[in-house]
Amino acid sequence: MSLKNQIEKLLDYRNDEYPITSVYLKLGPSDRVNFKYKRKLKNLIKVLIQDLEEKKLAESALESVERDTKKITNFIDDDSRLSECRGICIFSSSKSKLWKVFKLPVVYRNQLVIDRSPLLGQLIKINDEYKNIVTLLIDRKKARIFRLEPDGCHEILDFFYPEASRTKKFKSTEGKFNQRLSPTTGTGGLVQGYGEHGFHRTIDNEIHQHYKYVADKVFYYFNENKFDFLVLGGTEKNISEFSHHLHSYLQRRLIGTIRADVTKSKPSQVAEMTIDAIKTFNTKKEKNILKEFEEKLCTRHAVNGLSSTLKALGRGQVKTLIVDEGFSSPGFICPQTGILVINKRKGICPEDFEPVGVVDIVNDAIEEASRQKSEIEILRGREARKKIDGIGAVLRFK
């Protein structure tokens, strides 16, 4: 089952008897130094236990949460389970037999909460940001195509170009693609006395035929398996030479380049380099988002702050939800209508019903924005904290 389908299934998951324990843990290079992430989890659990005393949960619910924290701790203590990822998300409810683990390319912030439903905000955004990304490694004889998904990096096509006079094949799980070149373009077709200049022109011609063929195959793959972003990898010279052959549709999807050995690079290494390229791209993208946000605020086509944003969500106005990655706040939700508010009050639920408290209303706002097919942007820079009051939105209409 795809991550998108799993998220949609979890969006409908509620349990009023046994809470769901949700944890997001950063596992980037700096978090792994001296097992920093283990200490962070231990501190999160300590705070959670203190909060449990105020929640006045039933004994069976408390027992379920205690089992959850032990199971999560045992899982995180096993380093072999945490390879090839920069973050992890776990949903657990021992009494309900719920246990879901997601290895992720990134986690925006460490979280550990218990609630009636899984905390899905980060997972929704990660799935949106790290899906449909293709990385193409290219040199003068070979190309490899990888697809980055939230659950890892998968090699799709592997193209060898040994000699221009032979048949060339993509080695693929999706079938083999043959390329036959005219013998006159290969070294076997050289006329005696052709000369060094002619020899090198033939070699250059073979290289560009290789680039063109790879570009055609990438475009064919794009038409059959749509993707949103493209990253090119190789030497600076090879990337520059190849980029001239890339279809204009794909040039518009190019978000960055990486330096990589086409032959030796492993999928996990390609994933790491691609994630770094995406982070660089997102830093530039943030500036454009903030610029648009400020412009829309001036024309009242945007709102800033939690209260105004929740009202806009309730009216279906939100085109783009913008969230500072460290922002969270408790709040209330009406289960019957889905209306989100900061403070509990009468009138937001049908008669005889009352809103219920939620640990993080920002997470519920992200989930609601996802249901409304709104774009979701989680910003990480200092500039975002200066210009956004925790959360804001660009509107579809006033």
C-alpha positions as CSV (number, residue, x, y, z in Angstrom):
1,M,0.0,0.0,0.0
2,S,1.4,3.4,-1.0
3,L,2.1,6.0,1.7
4,K,-0.7,8.2,0.4
5,N,-3.2,5.4,0.8
6,Q,-1.9,4.6,4.3
7,I,-2.3,8.3,5.3
8,E,-5.9,8.4,4.0
9,K,-6.7,5.3,6.0
10,L,-5.1,6.8,9.2
11,L,-7.0,10.0,8.7
12,D,-10.2,8.1,9.5
13,Y,-8.7,6.3,12.5
14,R,-10.2,7.3,15.9
15,N,-10.1,5.5,19.2
16,D,-11.8,7.1,22.3
17,E,-11.0,4.2,24.6
18,Y,-7.2,3.7,24.0
19,P,-5.0,6.7,23.0
20,I,-2.7,6.5,20.0
21,T,0.9,7.3,20.8
22,S,2.6,9.3,17.9
23,V,6.3,9.9,17.7
24,Y,8.4,11.7,15.2
25,L,12.2,11.6,15.7
26,K,15.0,13.3,13.7
27,L,17.7,10.9,12.6
28,G,19.9,13.2,10.6
29,P,23.8,13.1,10.7
30,S,24.0,15.5,13.6
31,D,21.2,13.7,15.5
32,R,23.1,10.4,15.3
33,V,26.3,11.8,16.9
34,N,26.7,10.0,20.2
35,F,23.1,8.7,19.9
36,K,21.7,12.2,20.5
37,Y,18.3,11.0,19.2
38,K,18.0,8.3,22.0
39,R,18.5,11.0,24.7
40,K,15.9,13.1,22.9
41,L,13.3,10.3,22.9
42,K,14.0,9.7,26.6
43,N,13.3,13.3,27.4
44,L,10.1,13.3,25.3
45,I,8.9,10.3,27.2
46,K,9.7,11.9,30.6
47,V,7.6,15.0,29.6
48,L,4.8,12.7,28.4
49,I,4.6,10.8,31.6
50,Q,4.3,14.1,33.6
51,D,1.5,15.1,31.3
52,L,-0.3,11.8,31.7
53,E,-0.9,12.6,35.4
54,E,-3.0,15.6,34.4
55,K,-5.0,13.8,31.8
56,K,-6.8,11.4,34.3
57,L,-6.9,8.5,31.8
58,A,-8.6,5.2,32.6
59,E,-6.2,2.5,34.0
60,S,-6.4,0.4,30.9
61,A,-5.6,3.4,28.7
62,L,-2.6,4.3,30.9
63,E,-1.4,0.7,30.6
64,S,-1.7,0.9,26.8
65,V,0.4,4.1,26.7
66,E,3.1,2.6,29.0
67,R,3.3,-0.4,26.7
68,D,3.6,2.0,23.7
69,T,6.5,3.9,25.1
70,K,8.4,0.7,26.0
71,K,7.8,-0.8,22.6
72,I,8.9,2.4,20.9
73,T,12.0,2.7,23.0
74,N,13.0,-0.9,22.3
75,F,12.6,-0.3,18.6
76,I,14.7,2.9,18.6
77,D,17.4,1.2,20.7
78,D,17.9,-1.3,17.8
79,D,20.2,0.7,15.5
80,S,19.9,-1.8,12.6
81,R,16.3,-0.7,12.2
82,L,17.2,2.9,11.6
83,S,19.4,2.7,8.6
84,E,19.0,4.7,5.4
85,C,16.7,7.3,6.8
86,R,16.9,10.8,8.3
87,G,13.8,10.5,10.4
88,I,11.2,8.0,11.7
89,C,7.5,8.1,12.6
90,I,5.7,5.6,14.7
91,F,2.1,5.2,15.6
92,S,1.3,2.8,18.4
93,S,-1.8,1.8,20.5
94,S,-0.9,-1.5,22.2
95,K,-4.4,-2.3,23.4
96,S,-5.8,-1.6,19.9
97,K,-3.0,-3.6,18.3
98,L,-2.0,-0.6,16.2
99,W,1.7,-0.4,15.2
100,K,2.9,1.6,12.2
101,V,6.5,2.5,11.4
102,F,7.6,4.9,8.6
103,K,11.2,5.5,7.8
104,L,11.4,9.0,6.3
105,P,13.8,11.2,4.4
106,V,13.3,14.0,6.9
107,V,11.4,14.9,10.1
108,Y,10.7,18.6,10.7
109,R,10.6,18.5,14.5
110,N,10.7,15.9,17.3
111,Q,7.3,15.1,18.7
112,L,5.7,12.6,21.1
113,V,2.0,13.0,21.9
114,I,-1.0,10.9,22.8
115,D,-4.4,11.6,21.3
116,R,-7.6,10.0,20.0
117,S,-6.1,9.8,16.5
118,P,-2.6,9.6,15.0
119,L,-0.6,12.9,14.6
120,L,-0.4,13.0,10.8
121,G,0.6,16.6,10.0
122,Q,4.3,16.0,9.4
123,L,3.7,12.7,7.5
124,I,1.2,14.4,5.2
125,K,3.8,17.2,4.4
126,I,6.7,14.7,4.0
127,N,4.7,12.6,1.6
128,D,3.8,15.8,-0.4
129,E,7.4,17.1,-0.5
130,Y,9.3,13.9,-1.1
131,K,7.3,12.1,-3.7
132,N,7.5,12.1,-7.5
133,I,11.2,13.0,-7.5
134,V,13.6,11.5,-10.0
135,T,17.4,11.6,-10.0
136,L,19.3,10.8,-13.2
137,L,23.0,10.0,-12.9
138,I,24.8,10.5,-16.3
139,D,28.2,10.1,-17.8
140,R,29.5,9.6,-21.3
141,K,28.7,5.9,-21.5
142,K,26.1,5.2,-18.9
143,A,23.0,6.5,-17.1
144,R,21.1,5.4,-14.1
145,I,17.6,6.6,-13.0
146,F,16.4,6.6,-9.4
147,R,13.0,7.5,-8.0
148,L,13.0,9.0,-4.5
149,E,9.9,8.2,-2.4
150,P,9.3,8.9,1.3
151,D,10.1,5.2,2.0
152,G,13.4,5.2,0.2
153,C,15.3,5.5,-3.1
154,H,14.6,2.9,-5.8
155,E,16.7,2.4,-9.0
156,I,14.3,2.3,-12.0
157,L,16.6,2.1,-15.1
158,D,20.2,1.2,-15.7
159,F,21.6,2.1,-19.2
160,F,25.0,0.9,-20.4
161,Y,26.8,2.4,-23.4
162,P,29.9,0.3,-24.0
163,E,30.5,0.8,-27.8
164,A,28.5,2.6,-30.4
165,S,28.6,-0.2,-32.9
166,R,26.8,-2.7,-30.5
167,T,23.2,-3.0,-29.3
168,K,22.6,-1.0,-26.1
169,K,20.1,-2.0,-23.5
170,F,18.4,-0.5,-20.5
171,K,18.3,-3.0,-17.7
172,S,15.0,-2.4,-16.1
173,T,12.3,-4.1,-14.0
174,E,9.9,-2.6,-16.5
175,G,11.4,-4.2,-19.5
176,K,14.5,-3.7,-21.7
177,F,14.9,-0.9,-24.2
178,N,17.1,-1.5,-27.2
179,Q,19.1,1.1,-29.1
180,R,20.7,0.3,-32.4
181,L,23.0,2.8,-34.0
182,S,24.1,2.9,-37.6
183,P,27.4,1.2,-38.1
184,T,28.7,4.3,-39.9
185,T,28.5,6.2,-36.6
186,G,30.6,3.6,-34.7
187,T,34.3,3.1,-34.6
188,G,33.9,0.1,-36.8
189,G,32.7,2.3,-39.6
190,L,35.8,4.5,-39.8
191,V,37.4,4.8,-43.2
192,Q,41.1,4.0,-43.4
193,G,43.1,7.2,-43.0
194,Y,40.2,9.0,-41.4
195,G,42.6,10.8,-39.2
196,E,42.7,11.8,-35.5
197,H,40.3,14.7,-36.0
198,G,37.8,12.5,-37.7
199,F,38.2,9.9,-35.0
200,H,37.5,12.4,-32.2
201,R,34.5,13.8,-34.1
202,T,33.1,10.2,-34.2
203,I,33.6,9.8,-30.5
204,D,31.9,13.1,-29.8
205,N,29.0,12.1,-32.1
206,E,28.6,8.8,-30.2
207,I,28.6,10.7,-26.9
208,H,25.8,13.0,-28.0
209,Q,23.8,10.2,-29.5
210,H,24.1,8.5,-26.0
211,Y,22.9,11.7,-24.3
212,K,20.0,12.1,-26.8
213,Y,19.0,8.5,-26.3
214,V,19.0,8.9,-22.5
215,A,17.1,12.1,-22.7
216,D,14.5,10.4,-24.9
217,K,14.1,7.5,-22.5
218,V,13.8,9.9,-19.5
219,F,11.1,11.8,-21.3
220,Y,9.4,8.5,-22.2
221,Y,9.5,7.5,-18.5
222,F,8.1,10.9,-17.5
223,N,5.1,10.4,-19.9
224,E,4.4,7.0,-18.5
225,N,5.2,7.7,-14.8
226,K,4.7,11.4,-14.0
227,F,7.1,13.0,-11.7
228,D,7.3,16.6,-10.4
229,F,11.0,17.2,-9.9
230,L,14.3,16.1,-11.5
231,V,17.8,16.1,-10.1
232,L,20.8,15.5,-12.3
233,G,24.0,13.9,-11.1
234,G,27.5,13.3,-12.4
235,T,30.5,15.5,-13.1
236,E,29.9,19.2,-13.8
237,K,31.0,18.7,-17.4
238,N,28.7,15.7,-18.1
239,I,25.7,17.4,-16.6
240,S,26.4,20.5,-18.7
241,E,26.7,18.5,-21.9
242,F,23.6,16.4,-21.2
243,S,21.3,19.2,-20.1
244,H,21.2,20.6,-23.7
245,H,19.5,17.4,-24.8
246,L,16.9,17.4,-22.0
247,H,13.3,18.0,-23.1
248,S,12.0,21.5,-22.2
249,Y,9.2,19.9,-20.0
250,L,11.9,18.3,-17.9
251,Q,14.1,21.3,-17.8
252,R,11.3,23.1,-16.1
253,R,11.3,20.4,-13.5
254,L,15.0,20.5,-12.8
255,I,15.6,21.6,-9.2
256,G,19.3,20.9,-8.7
257,T,22.4,18.9,-9.5
258,I,24.7,16.6,-7.4
259,R,28.2,15.4,-7.9
260,A,28.1,11.6,-8.1
261,D,29.9,8.6,-9.5
262,V,27.5,7.0,-11.9
263,T,29.0,3.5,-11.6
264,K,29.7,3.3,-7.8
265,S,26.8,5.3,-6.2
266,K,24.4,3.2,-4.1
267,P,20.7,4.0,-3.9
268,S,21.2,5.1,-0.2
269,Q,24.0,7.5,-1.3
270,V,21.8,8.9,-4.1
271,A,19.0,9.4,-1.6
272,E,21.3,11.4,0.7
273,M,22.6,13.6,-2.1
274,T,19.1,14.1,-3.5
275,I,17.7,15.1,-0.1
276,D,20.5,17.7,0.2
277,A,19.6,19.1,-3.2
278,I,15.9,19.3,-2.3
279,K,16.8,21.2,0.9
280,T,18.8,23.8,-1.1
281,F,15.9,24.1,-3.5
282,N,13.4,24.5,-0.7
283,T,15.5,27.3,0.9
284,K,15.2,29.3,-2.3
285,K,11.5,28.4,-2.6
286,E,10.8,29.7,0.9
287,K,11.8,33.2,-0.2
288,N,9.3,33.2,-3.0
289,I,6.5,31.9,-0.7
290,L,7.2,34.6,1.8
291,K,7.2,37.3,-0.9
292,E,3.9,36.1,-2.2
293,F,2.5,35.9,1.3
294,E,3.4,39.5,2.1
295,E,1.9,40.7,-1.2
296,K,-1.3,38.8,-0.7
297,L,-1.6,40.2,2.9
298,C,-1.6,43.7,1.4
299,T,-4.6,42.8,-0.8
300,R,-6.4,40.8,2.0
301,H,-5.9,37.6,-0.1
302,A,-4.0,36.1,2.9
303,V,-4.4,35.7,6.6
304,N,-1.8,35.6,9.4
305,G,-2.1,33.9,12.8
306,L,-3.8,30.9,14.2
307,S,-7.3,32.3,14.8
308,S,-7.7,33.8,11.3
309,T,-6.2,30.8,9.6
310,L,-8.6,28.4,11.4
311,K,-11.6,30.5,10.3
312,A,-10.4,30.5,6.7
313,L,-10.0,26.7,6.8
314,G,-13.6,26.4,8.1
315,R,-14.8,28.5,5.2
316,G,-12.8,26.5,2.6
317,Q,-10.8,29.6,1.6
318,V,-7.3,28.2,2.0
319,K,-5.2,27.8,-1.2
320,T,-1.9,27.4,0.6
321,L,-1.4,26.7,4.3
322,I,1.9,28.1,5.6
323,V,3.3,26.8,8.9
324,D,6.5,27.6,10.8
325,E,8.0,24.1,11.5
326,G,8.3,24.7,15.2
327,F,4.8,26.0,15.8
328,S,2.2,24.1,17.8
329,S,-0.8,24.9,20.0
330,P,-3.6,23.1,21.8
331,G,-7.1,23.6,20.7
332,F,-10.5,22.1,20.1
333,I,-12.3,20.3,17.3
334,C,-16.0,19.6,16.8
335,P,-16.1,15.9,15.8
336,Q,-19.4,16.3,14.0
337,T,-18.5,19.3,11.8
338,G,-14.6,19.2,11.8
339,I,-14.5,22.9,12.8
340,L,-11.3,23.9,14.6
341,V,-11.0,26.6,17.2
342,I,-8.5,27.7,19.8
343,N,-10.9,28.1,22.7
344,K,-13.9,26.0,23.7
345,R,-17.2,27.7,23.1
346,K,-20.8,27.1,22.4
347,G,-22.2,27.2,18.9
348,I,-19.5,25.4,16.9
349,C,-21.1,22.0,17.3
350,P,-24.7,20.8,16.7
351,E,-27.0,20.9,19.7
352,D,-26.2,18.2,22.4
353,F,-22.6,18.0,21.2
354,E,-19.5,19.6,22.5
355,P,-16.0,20.2,21.0
356,V,-13.2,18.0,22.3
357,G,-9.7,19.0,23.1
358,V,-6.7,18.2,20.9
359,V,-3.0,18.2,21.7
360,D,-1.9,20.1,18.7
361,I,-4.5,22.1,16.7
362,V,-1.8,22.9,14.1
363,N,-1.6,19.2,13.2
364,D,-5.4,19.1,12.8
365,A,-5.2,22.2,10.5
366,I,-2.7,20.5,8.3
367,E,-4.9,17.4,8.1
368,E,-7.9,19.5,7.2
369,A,-5.9,21.4,4.6
370,S,-4.9,18.0,3.1
371,R,-8.6,17.0,2.9
372,Q,-9.4,20.3,1.1
373,K,-6.6,19.6,-1.4
374,S,-4.8,22.8,-0.3
375,E,-1.1,23.2,-0.8
376,I,0.9,22.9,2.5
377,E,4.2,24.6,3.1
378,I,6.2,24.1,6.3
379,L,8.9,26.8,6.5
380,R,12.1,26.4,8.4
381,G,14.1,29.7,8.0
382,R,14.5,32.5,10.5
383,E,12.8,34.9,8.0
384,A,9.6,32.8,8.2
385,R,9.4,33.2,12.0
386,K,9.7,37.0,11.6
387,K,6.9,37.3,9.0
388,I,4.5,34.5,10.0
389,D,2.7,34.4,13.4
390,G,3.2,30.6,13.6
391,I,0.7,29.8,10.8
392,G,-0.9,31.7,8.0
393,A,-2.6,31.1,4.6
394,V,-2.9,32.4,1.1
395,L,-6.6,32.4,0.2
396,R,-8.5,31.2,-2.9
397,F,-11.0,34.0,-2.4
398,K,-11.8,36.7,0.2
